[in-house]
Amino acid sequence: MARQFDLEDTMRAWQGFLRFSKENRSFYMAVRNQVQRQVASLCSSQLLLVQRAARDLHSCADLHAAACAEIQRRLPKLALSEAAACLAHCTFKREFRPQASALVRAVVQHWNERQDLHDLKVVEVVDALVCLASWDLRPPVLGRLDEILVDRQVELKYTGNVLLWVFATRSLSRMQYRDSKWALVALDLARDKIFLEQVPFHNLCQLLEKFAELNLFDEMAYQSFAELFLAERQLFKELRDIAQVLWAFAHVGFFHPELFDALYNLILDRFEA
């Protein structure tokens, strides 16, 4: 039945199923060849839909590559938000073809040459940082993206998605961007334990590690981390999380006897179990 759709009907259904693409895999598998053959006939918004679904589905690397190649061809005419969406759909995966890497680098080059990026939404900036970090890129535009986060720090703090500022900090650390102004703002946010406790526990361990990797230290912020870890120590499920926390505190020379004793006992319990 899906193969009987014309391209417009196919793309309407494609968009309708997109939120649950993995549950509707059979539809996408049935129409992917048709869409790939006619990828040049799609409008830009449809290309982004194809790119997104192909990113999330297994065995669709060729379709993702075809969409990336066509998007790169149209890049000079894309809106800023559309170019940002390209990056969100191109975060590194082993199965991606060279066209994905080429598109990411083309968008970065385009942004390097662009005068103003302030029309980007906060979530688009964070998605861009996550993508760039995944490809181990550190382009000149990084400083401008960092500045946008600083300028929008109030929006970022109250966006309702606390993971945005965590992902931004993690990505900047992964890129070893030690001149980051945003990371200093994030460290200041971490001084507020009420705000910090909104971060999921596993991400909290990662966040502390990233601050330490950037050689950033604030006693009140690290104290907030320590108190939260101590209060929620039963949530340490993996030795890796314990190791991250211990390494981070040791790296900056912050010692919290009660927490360290608790983590020591947790490690012993794991070995004796």
Phi and psi restraints in degrees (value plus and minus 20) as a CYANA .aco file:
   2 ALA   PHI     -79.9   -39.9
   2 ALA   PSI     -55.1   -15.1
   3 ARG   PHI     -90.4   -50.4
   3 ARG   PSI     -32.9     7.1
   4 GLN   PHI    -106.0   -66.0
   4 GLN   PSI     -28.8    11.2
   5 PHE   PHI     -89.9   -49.9
   5 PHE   PSI     125.0   165.0
   6 ASP   PHI     -99.2   -59.2
   6 ASP   PSI     156.2   196.2
   7 LEU   PHI     -82.3   -42.3
   7 LEU   PSI     -61.4   -21.4
   8 GLU   PHI     -85.0   -45.0
   8 GLU   PSI     -64.0   -24.0
   9 ASP   PHI     -83.4   -43.4
   9 ASP   PSI     -60.6   -20.6
  10 THR   PHI     -79.5   -39.5
  10 THR   PSI     -64.3   -24.3
  11 MET   PHI     -92.1   -52.1
  11 MET   PSI     -48.8    -8.8
  12 ARG   PHI     -85.7   -45.7
  12 ARG   PSI     -65.6   -25.6
  13 ALA   PHI     -85.3   -45.3
  13 ALA   PSI     -58.8   -18.8
  14 TRP   PHI     -76.1   -36.1
  14 TRP   PSI     -66.5   -26.5
  15 GLN   PHI     -87.3   -47.3
  15 GLN   PSI     -59.4   -19.4
  16 GLY   PHI     -84.9   -44.9
  16 GLY   PSI     -56.2   -16.2
  17 PHE   PHI    -106.3   -66.3
  17 PHE   PSI     -27.1    12.9
  18 LEU   PHI     -80.0   -40.0
  18 LEU   PSI     -60.5   -20.5
  19 ARG   PHI     -79.9   -39.9
  19 ARG   PSI     -49.5    -9.5
  20 PHE   PHI    -139.9   -99.9
  20 PHE   PSI      27.2    67.2
  21 SER   PHI     -80.0   -40.0
  21 SER   PSI     -58.2   -18.2
  22 LYS   PHI     -88.6   -48.6
  22 LYS   PSI     -53.6   -13.6
  23 GLU   PHI     -93.1   -53.1
  23 GLU   PSI     -43.6    -3.6
  24 ASN   PHI    -129.8   -89.8
  24 ASN   PSI      13.6    53.6
  25 ARG   PHI     -75.7   -35.7
  25 ARG   PSI     -57.7   -17.7
  26 SER   PHI     -81.3   -41.3
  26 SER   PSI     -56.2   -16.2
  27 PHE   PHI     -83.5   -43.5
  27 PHE   PSI     -69.1   -29.1
  28 TYR   PHI     -84.3   -44.3
  28 TYR   PSI     -57.4   -17.4
  29 MET   PHI     -86.4   -46.4
  29 MET   PSI     -52.7   -12.7
  30 ALA   PHI     -92.5   -52.5
  30 ALA   PSI     -51.5   -11.5
  31 VAL   PHI    -127.5   -87.5
  31 VAL   PSI     -23.6    16.4
  32 ARG   PHI     -82.1   -42.1
  32 ARG   PSI     -58.7   -18.7
  33 ASN   PHI     -85.7   -45.7
  33 ASN   PSI     -60.7   -20.7
  34 GLN   PHI     -80.3   -40.3
  34 GLN   PSI     -65.8   -25.8
  35 VAL   PHI     -86.0   -46.0
  35 VAL   PSI     -62.3   -22.3
  36 GLN   PHI     -84.1   -44.1
  36 GLN   PSI     -57.6   -17.6
  37 ARG   PHI     -85.5   -45.5
  37 ARG   PSI     -50.4   -10.4
  38 GLN   PHI    -131.2   -91.2
  38 GLN   PSI       4.0    44.0
  39 VAL   PHI     -80.9   -40.9
  39 VAL   PSI     -50.7   -10.7
  40 ALA   PHI     -90.1   -50.1
  40 ALA   PSI     -36.2     3.8
  41 SER   PHI    -108.6   -68.6
  41 SER   PSI     -27.1    12.9
  42 LEU   PHI    -100.2   -60.2
  42 LEU   PSI     127.4   167.4
  43 CYS   PHI     -97.6   -57.6
  43 CYS   PSI     150.8   190.8
  44 SER   PHI     -81.8   -41.8
  44 SER   PSI     -61.9   -21.9
  45 SER   PHI     -84.6   -44.6
  45 SER   PSI     -55.9   -15.9
  46 GLN   PHI     -89.0   -49.0
  46 GLN   PSI     -58.1   -18.1
  47 LEU   PHI     -79.8   -39.8
  47 LEU   PSI     -59.6   -19.6
  48 LEU   PHI     -87.0   -47.0
  48 LEU   PSI     -55.3   -15.3
  49 LEU   PHI     -83.9   -43.9
  49 LEU   PSI     -62.4   -22.4
  50 VAL   PHI     -83.5   -43.5
  50 VAL   PSI     -65.9   -25.9
  51 GLN   PHI     -80.1   -40.1
  51 GLN   PSI     -61.9   -21.9
  52 ARG   PHI     -85.8   -45.8
  52 ARG   PSI     -68.2   -28.2
  53 ALA   PHI     -85.1   -45.1
  53 ALA   PSI     -61.2   -21.2
  54 ALA   PHI     -84.8   -44.8
  54 ALA   PSI     -50.6   -10.6
  55 ARG   PHI     -84.0   -44.0
  55 ARG   PSI     -59.4   -19.4
  56 ASP   PHI    -107.1   -67.1
  56 ASP   PSI     -36.5     3.5
  57 LEU   PHI    -123.0   -83.0
  57 LEU   PSI     122.5   162.5
  58 HIS   PHI     -92.1   -52.1
  58 HIS   PSI     135.1   175.1
  59 SER   PHI      46.6    86.6
  59 SER   PSI       3.9    43.9
  60 CYS   PHI    -142.7  -102.7
  60 CYS   PSI       2.8    42.8
  61 ALA   PHI     -83.0   -43.0
  61 ALA   PSI     -56.0   -16.0
  62 ASP   PHI     -86.3   -46.3
  62 ASP   PSI     -59.6   -19.6
  63 LEU   PHI     -86.1   -46.1
  63 LEU   PSI     -62.6   -22.6
  64 HIS   PHI     -79.7   -39.7
  64 HIS   PSI     -62.7   -22.7
  65 ALA   PHI     -83.1   -43.1
  65 ALA   PSI     -62.1   -22.1
  66 ALA   PHI     -83.4   -43.4
  66 ALA   PSI     -61.8   -21.8
  67 ALA   PHI     -84.6   -44.6
  67 ALA   PSI     -62.9   -22.9
  68 CYS   PHI     -80.9   -40.9
  68 CYS   PSI     -63.6   -23.6
  69 ALA   PHI     -82.9   -42.9
  69 ALA   PSI     -62.0   -22.0
  70 GLU   PHI     -89.6   -49.6
  70 GLU   PSI     -59.3   -19.3
  71 ILE   PHI     -82.8   -42.8
  71 ILE   PSI     -62.0   -22.0
  72 GLN   PHI     -82.0   -42.0
  72 GLN   PSI     -57.5   -17.5
  73 ARG   PHI     -81.9   -41.9
  73 ARG   PSI     -53.2   -13.2
  74 ARG   PHI    -116.0   -76.0
  74 ARG   PSI     -18.9    21.1
  75 LEU   PHI     -69.9   -29.9
  75 LEU   PSI     -64.0   -24.0
  76 PRO   PHI     -79.1   -39.1
  76 PRO   PSI     -43.0    -3.0
  77 LYS   PHI    -119.1   -79.1
  77 LYS   PSI     -24.0    16.0
  78 LEU   PHI     -95.0   -55.0
  78 LEU   PSI     126.4   166.4
  79 ALA   PHI     -88.6   -48.6
  79 ALA   PSI     138.0   178.0
  80 LEU   PHI     -78.1   -38.1
  80 LEU   PSI     -61.3   -21.3
  81 SER   PHI     -86.6   -46.6
  81 SER   PSI     -53.0   -13.0
  82 GLU   PHI     -89.4   -49.4
  82 GLU   PSI     -60.4   -20.4
  83 ALA   PHI     -83.6   -43.6
  83 ALA   PSI     -57.9   -17.9
  84 ALA   PHI     -84.4   -44.4
  84 ALA   PSI     -59.3   -19.3
  85 ALA   PHI     -83.0   -43.0
  85 ALA   PSI     -55.4   -15.4
  86 CYS   PHI     -76.4   -36.4
  86 CYS   PSI     -64.8   -24.8
  87 LEU   PHI     -85.4   -45.4
  87 LEU   PSI     -60.6   -20.6
  88 ALA   PHI     -80.3   -40.3
  88 ALA   PSI     -50.4   -10.4
  89 HIS   PHI    -113.0   -73.0
  89 HIS   PSI     -16.1    23.9
  90 CYS   PHI    -143.0  -103.0
  90 CYS   PSI      -1.2    38.8
  91 THR   PHI     -77.6   -37.6
  91 THR   PSI     116.1   156.1
  92 PHE   PHI     -71.3   -31.3
  92 PHE   PSI     113.3   153.3
  93 LYS   PHI    -157.4  -117.4
  93 LYS   PSI     124.4   164.4
  94 ARG   PHI     -79.2   -39.2
  94 ARG   PSI     -53.1   -13.1
  95 GLU   PHI    -101.0   -61.0
  95 GLU   PSI     -27.8    12.2
  96 PHE   PHI     -84.1   -44.1
  96 PHE   PSI     125.9   165.9
  97 ARG   PHI    -104.6   -64.6
  97 ARG   PSI     148.8   188.8
  98 PRO   PHI     -76.9   -36.9
  98 PRO   PSI     -43.5    -3.5
  99 GLN   PHI     -82.9   -42.9
  99 GLN   PSI     -50.9   -10.9
 100 ALA   PHI     -86.7   -46.7
 100 ALA   PSI     -67.5   -27.5
 101 SER   PHI     -80.9   -40.9
 101 SER   PSI     -61.6   -21.6
 102 ALA   PHI     -83.1   -43.1
 102 ALA   PSI     -59.5   -19.5
 103 LEU   PHI     -86.4   -46.4
 103 LEU   PSI     -64.0   -24.0
 104 VAL   PHI     -77.9   -37.9
 104 VAL   PSI     -66.9   -26.9
 105 ARG   PHI     -87.0   -47.0
 105 ARG   PSI     -52.7   -12.7
 106 ALA   PHI     -88.6   -48.6
 106 ALA   PSI     -62.1   -22.1
 107 VAL   PHI     -82.7   -42.7
 107 VAL   PSI     -64.0   -24.0
 108 VAL   PHI     -79.7   -39.7
 108 VAL   PSI     -65.4   -25.4
 109 GLN   PHI     -82.7   -42.7
 109 GLN   PSI     -60.8   -20.8
 110 HIS   PHI     -82.4   -42.4
 110 HIS   PSI     -62.5   -22.5
 111 TRP   PHI     -90.8   -50.8
 111 TRP   PSI     -54.6   -14.6
 112 ASN   PHI     -78.0   -38.0
 112 ASN   PSI     -54.7   -14.7
 113 GLU   PHI    -110.4   -70.4
 113 GLU   PSI     -30.4     9.6
 114 ARG   PHI    -103.4   -63.4
 114 ARG   PSI     120.3   160.3
 115 GLN   PHI     -91.4   -51.4
 115 GLN   PSI     -65.8   -25.8
 116 ASP   PHI    -149.0  -109.0
 116 ASP   PSI     106.1   146.1
 117 LEU   PHI    -135.9   -95.9
 117 LEU   PSI     -10.7    29.3
 118 HIS   PHI     -91.7   -51.7
 118 HIS   PSI     -28.3    11.7
 119 ASP   PHI     -98.9   -58.9
 119 ASP   PSI     -28.4    11.6
 120 LEU   PHI     -83.9   -43.9
 120 LEU   PSI     119.7   159.7
 121 LYS   PHI     -96.6   -56.6
 121 LYS   PSI     138.4   178.4
 122 VAL   PHI     -76.5   -36.5
 122 VAL   PSI     -65.2   -25.2
 123 VAL   PHI     -84.4   -44.4
 123 VAL   PSI     -52.2   -12.2
 124 GLU   PHI     -89.5   -49.5
 124 GLU   PSI     -57.7   -17.7
 125 VAL   PHI     -84.0   -44.0
 125 VAL   PSI     -65.1   -25.1
 126 VAL   PHI     -84.5   -44.5
 126 VAL   PSI     -64.1   -24.1
 127 ASP   PHI     -78.9   -38.9
 127 ASP   PSI     -59.4   -19.4
 128 ALA   PHI     -83.9   -43.9
 128 ALA   PSI     -62.9   -22.9
 129 LEU   PHI     -83.3   -43.3
 129 LEU   PSI     -62.2   -22.2
 130 VAL   PHI     -80.9   -40.9
 130 VAL   PSI     -63.5   -23.5
 131 CYS   PHI     -84.3   -44.3
 131 CYS   PSI     -68.7   -28.7
 132 LEU   PHI     -80.6   -40.6
 132 LEU   PSI     -61.9   -21.9
 133 ALA   PHI     -84.2   -44.2
 133 ALA   PSI     -56.5   -16.5
 134 SER   PHI     -86.0   -46.0
 134 SER   PSI     -46.8    -6.8
 135 TRP   PHI    -117.2   -77.2
 135 TRP   PSI     -13.1    26.9
 136 ASP   PHI      37.9    77.9
 136 ASP   PSI      20.0    60.0
 137 LEU   PHI    -120.4   -80.4
 137 LEU   PSI     129.9   169.9
 138 ARG   PHI    -163.0  -123.0
 138 ARG   PSI      48.8    88.8
 139 PRO   PHI     -97.2   -57.2
 139 PRO   PSI     145.0   185.0
 140 PRO   PHI     -77.2   -37.2
 140 PRO   PSI     -50.2   -10.2
 141 VAL   PHI     -86.2   -46.2
 141 VAL   PSI     -33.2     6.8
 142 LEU   PHI     -76.4   -36.4
 142 LEU   PSI     -62.0   -22.0
 143 GLY   PHI     -82.0   -42.0
 143 GLY   PSI     -56.3   -16.3
 144 ARG   PHI     -91.7   -51.7
 144 ARG   PSI     -57.8   -17.8
 145 LEU   PHI     -85.1   -45.1
 145 LEU   PSI     -60.4   -20.4
 146 ASP   PHI     -80.1   -40.1
 146 ASP   PSI     -62.7   -22.7
 147 GLU   PHI     -85.6   -45.6
 147 GLU   PSI     -55.8   -15.8
 148 ILE   PHI     -81.7   -41.7
 148 ILE   PSI     -61.9   -21.9
 149 LEU   PHI     -81.8   -41.8
 149 LEU   PSI     -60.7   -20.7
 150 VAL   PHI     -84.3   -44.3
 150 VAL   PSI     -63.7   -23.7
 151 ASP   PHI     -83.6   -43.6
 151 ASP   PSI     -49.9    -9.9
 152 ARG   PHI    -126.2   -86.2
 152 ARG   PSI       5.2    45.2
 153 GLN   PHI     -80.8   -40.8
 153 GLN   PSI     -54.4   -14.4
 154 VAL   PHI     -86.0   -46.0
 154 VAL   PSI     -64.9   -24.9
 155 GLU   PHI     -80.5   -40.5
 155 GLU   PSI     -61.9   -21.9
 156 LEU   PHI     -86.9   -46.9
 156 LEU   PSI     -56.8   -16.8
 157 LYS   PHI     -88.1   -48.1
 157 LYS   PSI     -57.4   -17.4
 158 TYR   PHI    -128.5   -88.5
 158 TYR   PSI      -0.5    39.5
 159 THR   PHI     -86.7   -46.7
 159 THR   PSI     -40.8    -0.8
 160 GLY   PHI      76.1   116.1
 160 GLY   PSI     -33.7     6.3
 161 ASN   PHI    -135.4   -95.4
 161 ASN   PSI      71.9   111.9
 162 VAL   PHI     -84.6   -44.6
 162 VAL   PSI     -41.5    -1.5
 163 LEU   PHI     -90.7   -50.7
 163 LEU   PSI     -37.1     2.9
 164 LEU   PHI     -80.5   -40.5
 164 LEU   PSI     -66.9   -26.9
 165 TRP   PHI     -94.0   -54.0
 165 TRP   PSI     -45.8    -5.8
 166 VAL   PHI     -88.6   -48.6
 166 VAL   PSI     -67.7   -27.7
 167 PHE   PHI     -84.1   -44.1
 167 PHE   PSI     -57.3   -17.3
 168 ALA   PHI     -82.2   -42.2
 168 ALA   PSI     -66.7   -26.7
 169 THR   PHI     -84.8   -44.8
 169 THR   PSI     -63.2   -23.2
 170 ARG   PHI     -81.4   -41.4
 170 ARG   PSI     -61.3   -21.3
 171 SER   PHI     -88.2   -48.2
 171 SER   PSI     -61.9   -21.9
 172 LEU   PHI     -83.1   -43.1
 172 LEU   PSI     -56.9   -16.9
 173 SER   PHI     -87.4   -47.4
 173 SER   PSI     -62.5   -22.5
 174 ARG   PHI     -80.8   -40.8
 174 ARG   PSI     -52.9   -12.9
 175 MET   PHI    -104.8   -64.8
 175 MET   PSI     -18.9    21.1
 176 GLN   PHI      35.2    75.2
 176 GLN   PSI      21.9    61.9
 177 TYR   PHI    -109.4   -69.4
 177 TYR   PSI      63.9   103.9
 178 ARG   PHI     -96.7   -56.7
 178 ARG   PSI     -29.3    10.7
 179 ASP   PHI    -110.9   -70.9
 179 ASP   PSI     -10.9    29.1
 180 SER   PHI     -81.6   -41.6
 180 SER   PSI     107.3   147.3
 181 LYS   PHI    -103.2   -63.2
 181 LYS   PSI     -52.2   -12.2
 182 TRP   PHI     -82.7   -42.7
 182 TRP   PSI     -60.0   -20.0
 183 ALA   PHI     -79.1   -39.1
 183 ALA   PSI     -54.3   -14.3
 184 LEU   PHI     -87.5   -47.5
 184 LEU   PSI     -58.7   -18.7
 185 VAL   PHI     -84.3   -44.3
 185 VAL   PSI     -63.3   -23.3
 186 ALA   PHI     -82.2   -42.2
 186 ALA   PSI     -60.0   -20.0
 187 LEU   PHI     -82.9   -42.9
 187 LEU   PSI     -57.6   -17.6
 188 ASP   PHI     -86.0   -46.0
 188 ASP   PSI     -58.8   -18.8
 189 LEU   PHI     -80.9   -40.9
 189 LEU   PSI     -55.2   -15.2
 190 ALA   PHI     -89.5   -49.5
 190 ALA   PSI     -32.3     7.7
 191 ARG   PHI     -86.9   -46.9
 191 ARG   PSI     -44.1    -4.1
 192 ASP   PHI    -109.9   -69.9
 192 ASP   PSI      84.4   124.4
 193 LYS   PHI     -85.2   -45.2
 193 LYS   PSI     -53.0   -13.0
 194 ILE   PHI     -83.9   -43.9
 194 ILE   PSI     -59.8   -19.8
 195 PHE   PHI     -92.0   -52.0
 195 PHE   PSI     -61.3   -21.3
 196 LEU   PHI     -84.5   -44.5
 196 LEU   PSI     -54.1   -14.1
 197 GLU   PHI     -92.5   -52.5
 197 GLU   PSI     -26.0    14.0
 198 GLN   PHI     -96.2   -56.2
 198 GLN   PSI     -36.6     3.4
 199 VAL   PHI     -97.0   -57.0
 199 VAL   PSI     110.7   150.7
 200 PRO   PHI     -73.7   -33.7
 200 PRO   PSI     127.0   167.0
 201 PHE   PHI     -77.3   -37.3
 201 PHE   PSI     -67.7   -27.7
 202 HIS   PHI     -80.9   -40.9
 202 HIS   PSI     -61.2   -21.2
 203 ASN   PHI     -87.9   -47.9
 203 ASN   PSI     -48.7    -8.7
 204 LEU   PHI     -84.4   -44.4
 204 LEU   PSI     -61.4   -21.4
 205 CYS   PHI     -81.6   -41.6
 205 CYS   PSI     -63.6   -23.6
 206 GLN   PHI     -84.5   -44.5
 206 GLN   PSI     -61.5   -21.5
 207 LEU   PHI     -81.5   -41.5
 207 LEU   PSI     -65.3   -25.3
 208 LEU   PHI     -79.9   -39.9
 208 LEU   PSI     -64.3   -24.3
 209 GLU   PHI     -79.9   -39.9
 209 GLU   PSI     -59.3   -19.3
 210 LYS   PHI     -89.8   -49.8
 210 LYS   PSI     -57.6   -17.6
 211 PHE   PHI     -79.2   -39.2
 211 PHE   PSI     -64.4   -24.4
 212 ALA   PHI     -85.1   -45.1
 212 ALA   PSI     -60.0   -20.0
 213 GLU   PHI     -82.1   -42.1
 213 GLU   PSI     -51.2   -11.2
 214 LEU   PHI    -105.6   -65.6
 214 LEU   PSI     -16.2    23.8
 215 ASN   PHI      39.1    79.1
 215 ASN   PSI      17.6    57.6
 216 LEU   PHI    -122.2   -82.2
 216 LEU   PSI     112.4   152.4
 217 PHE   PHI    -161.6  -121.6
 217 PHE   PSI     114.2   154.2
 218 ASP   PHI    -162.1  -122.1
 218 ASP   PSI     103.2   143.2
 219 GLU   PHI     -79.8   -39.8
 219 GLU   PSI     -61.5   -21.5
 220 MET   PHI     -86.4   -46.4
 220 MET   PSI     -59.4   -19.4
 221 ALA   PHI     -84.6   -44.6
 221 ALA   PSI     -66.1   -26.1
 222 TYR   PHI     -87.3   -47.3
 222 TYR   PSI     -51.9   -11.9
 223 GLN   PHI     -85.3   -45.3
 223 GLN   PSI     -59.1   -19.1
 224 SER   PHI     -82.5   -42.5
 224 SER   PSI     -64.4   -24.4
 225 PHE   PHI     -77.9   -37.9
 225 PHE   PSI     -68.6   -28.6
 226 ALA   PHI     -80.8   -40.8
 226 ALA   PSI     -63.3   -23.3
 227 GLU   PHI     -85.8   -45.8
 227 GLU   PSI     -58.2   -18.2
 228 LEU   PHI     -88.2   -48.2
 228 LEU   PSI     -63.1   -23.1
 229 PHE   PHI     -83.2   -43.2
 229 PHE   PSI     -58.5   -18.5
 230 LEU   PHI     -86.9   -46.9
 230 LEU   PSI     -63.2   -23.2
 231 ALA   PHI     -88.0   -48.0
 231 ALA   PSI     -50.2   -10.2
 232 GLU   PHI    -133.2   -93.2
 232 GLU   PSI       8.8    48.8
 233 ARG   PHI     -82.0   -42.0
 233 ARG   PSI     -40.7    -0.7
 234 GLN   PHI     -88.4   -48.4
 234 GLN   PSI     -33.0     7.0
 235 LEU   PHI    -105.2   -65.2
 235 LEU   PSI     -25.8    14.2
 236 PHE   PHI     -92.4   -52.4
 236 PHE   PSI      80.8   120.8
 237 LYS   PHI    -118.6   -78.6
 237 LYS   PSI     -45.0    -5.0
 238 GLU   PHI    -138.8   -98.8
 238 GLU   PSI     121.8   161.8
 239 LEU   PHI     -82.0   -42.0
 239 LEU   PSI     -49.0    -9.0
 240 ARG   PHI     -80.2   -40.2
 240 ARG   PSI     -61.8   -21.8
 241 ASP   PHI     -83.4   -43.4
 241 ASP   PSI     -62.3   -22.3
 242 ILE   PHI     -82.4   -42.4
 242 ILE   PSI     -63.5   -23.5
 243 ALA   PHI     -83.1   -43.1
 243 ALA   PSI     -60.7   -20.7
 244 GLN   PHI     -77.9   -37.9
 244 GLN   PSI     -67.0   -27.0
 245 VAL   PHI     -86.6   -46.6
 245 VAL   PSI     -67.4   -27.4
 246 LEU   PHI     -82.5   -42.5
 246 LEU   PSI     -62.4   -22.4
 247 TRP   PHI     -82.2   -42.2
 247 TRP   PSI     -64.1   -24.1
 248 ALA   PHI     -81.7   -41.7
 248 ALA   PSI     -66.7   -26.7
 249 PHE   PHI     -83.7   -43.7
 249 PHE   PSI     -62.4   -22.4
 250 ALA   PHI     -85.6   -45.6
 250 ALA   PSI     -57.1   -17.1
 251 HIS   PHI     -82.6   -42.6
 251 HIS   PSI     -57.1   -17.1
 252 VAL   PHI    -117.4   -77.4
 252 VAL   PSI     -21.1    18.9
 253 GLY   PHI      56.3    96.3
 253 GLY   PSI      11.9    51.9
 254 PHE   PHI    -122.9   -82.9
 254 PHE   PSI     105.2   145.2
 255 PHE   PHI    -139.2   -99.2
 255 PHE   PSI     103.5   143.5
 256 HIS   PHI    -143.8  -103.8
 256 HIS   PSI      74.9   114.9
 257 PRO   PHI     -72.9   -32.9
 257 PRO   PSI     -64.5   -24.5
 258 GLU   PHI     -84.9   -44.9
 258 GLU   PSI     -63.0   -23.0
 259 LEU   PHI     -86.6   -46.6
 259 LEU   PSI     -63.8   -23.8
 260 PHE   PHI     -82.0   -42.0
 260 PHE   PSI     -59.5   -19.5
 261 ASP   PHI     -83.3   -43.3
 261 ASP   PSI     -62.1   -22.1
 262 ALA   PHI     -84.0   -44.0
 262 ALA   PSI     -62.3   -22.3
 263 LEU   PHI     -88.9   -48.9
 263 LEU   PSI     -56.2   -16.2
 264 TYR   PHI     -79.9   -39.9
 264 TYR   PSI     -64.7   -24.7
 265 ASN   PHI     -86.5   -46.5
 265 ASN   PSI     -56.5   -16.5
 266 LEU   PHI     -82.7   -42.7
 266 LEU   PSI     -61.9   -21.9
 267 ILE   PHI     -83.9   -43.9
 267 ILE   PSI     -63.7   -23.7
 268 LEU   PHI     -81.3   -41.3
 268 LEU   PSI     -61.8   -21.8
 269 ASP   PHI     -80.8   -40.8
 269 ASP   PSI     -58.6   -18.6
 270 ARG   PHI     -86.0   -46.0
 270 ARG   PSI     -61.6   -21.6
 271 PHE   PHI     -90.2   -50.2
 271 PHE   PSI     -49.5    -9.5
 272 GLU   PHI    -107.6   -67.6
 272 GLU   PSI     -34.2     5.8
